[in-house]
Amino acid sequence: MIPLTPDTPKPPVTLTSVLTCPVCQHAQAERMPTDACQWFYECTSCHTVLKPLAGDCCVFCSYGTVPCPPIQEQGKGACGCC
């Protein structure tokens, strides 16, 4: 069977996200892991330990400019934890 619409290639996954601390507003670019969710991140400025907000799988989804790689590729719920 011939598909009616051609498969469109997925955009490449972005592996860098800028995390912004909600306490001091310090912004830091960080490389995201591709094989696990990152649940904790210590702000390099005020040393607050960030944790994901309710409904998010990781700190990148909560505080980053770009969601984590599994969410980018497959959408919310892709990690199996949100």
Backbone torsions as a table, in degrees:
resi	resn	phi	psi	omega
1	MET	NA	137.0	-179.2
2	ILE	-92.8	128.0	178.7
3	PRO	-66.7	146.0	-179.6
4	LEU	-74.0	-33.0	177.9
5	THR	-125.1	139.9	179.3
6	PRO	-69.7	149.5	175.4
7	ASP	-67.5	129.3	176.7
8	THR	-91.7	135.6	-179.6
9	PRO	-65.7	144.5	177.8
10	LYS	-75.1	144.3	176.3
11	PRO	-66.0	152.8	179.8
12	PRO	-63.8	150.3	179.4
13	VAL	-77.4	131.7	175.8
14	THR	-84.5	128.6	-176.1
15	LEU	-103.9	-2.5	178.1
16	THR	-117.4	134.3	178.7
17	SER	-135.3	146.9	177.1
18	VAL	-96.8	114.6	177.8
19	LEU	-87.8	133.3	177.4
20	THR	-116.0	122.4	-179.5
21	CYS	-70.2	127.9	179.6
22	PRO	-73.1	-13.4	-179.0
23	VAL	-86.9	-52.4	-174.6
24	CYS	-112.0	-4.1	179.6
25	GLN	68.6	11.8	176.5
26	HIS	-66.2	134.9	179.4
27	ALA	-113.4	134.1	-176.9
28	GLN	-140.0	126.5	175.5
29	ALA	-76.0	132.5	-179.9
30	GLU	-136.5	147.8	175.1
31	ARG	-84.7	132.9	-178.2
32	MET	-88.3	141.5	174.1
33	PRO	-69.7	148.2	179.8
34	THR	-101.3	-10.1	-174.0
35	ASP	-113.8	3.7	-179.1
36	ALA	-163.6	157.9	173.4
37	CYS	-82.9	141.7	177.7
38	GLN	-99.3	109.7	-174.6
39	TRP	-85.2	-23.5	-177.5
40	PHE	-131.5	147.8	175.5
41	TYR	-149.8	128.5	177.9
42	GLU	-94.8	121.8	178.4
43	CYS	-58.5	131.5	-178.1
44	THR	-75.2	-10.0	-179.8
45	SER	-99.2	-58.0	-175.6
46	CYS	-103.3	-6.0	176.8
47	HIS	68.6	17.2	171.6
48	THR	-66.9	136.9	176.6
49	VAL	-90.5	115.8	179.9
50	LEU	-86.0	142.7	176.1
51	LYS	-128.9	155.1	-179.8
52	PRO	-60.7	145.2	173.7
53	LEU	-74.4	160.0	179.2
54	ALA	-54.3	129.7	178.8
55	GLY	92.3	-9.2	177.7
56	ASP	-103.5	150.8	-177.5
57	CYS	-88.8	-19.9	-175.2
58	CYS	-158.5	172.7	-179.5
59	VAL	-66.9	-28.3	178.9
60	PHE	-68.4	-36.9	178.2
61	CYS	-71.3	-28.4	-179.1
62	SER	-87.3	-42.2	-169.8
63	TYR	-122.0	-0.3	-175.8
64	GLY	-96.5	163.9	176.7
65	THR	-79.5	-18.5	-179.2
66	VAL	-133.8	133.0	176.9
67	PRO	-69.1	165.9	-177.4
68	CYS	-63.0	159.1	-176.9
69	PRO	-53.6	-44.3	179.3
70	PRO	-61.5	-36.5	178.8
71	ILE	-70.9	-39.1	176.8
72	GLN	-59.9	-41.6	-175.4
73	GLU	-78.2	-41.4	-169.0
74	GLN	-122.9	-8.0	178.4
75	GLY	92.7	174.2	-176.7
76	LYS	-57.3	137.8	-178.5
77	GLY	93.3	-4.1	-177.2
78	ALA	-67.0	-25.5	-178.1
79	CYS	-81.0	-14.8	-178.3
80	GLY	81.9	4.7	-178.6
81	CYS	-122.7	-0.9	178.2
82	CYS	-140.6	NA	NA
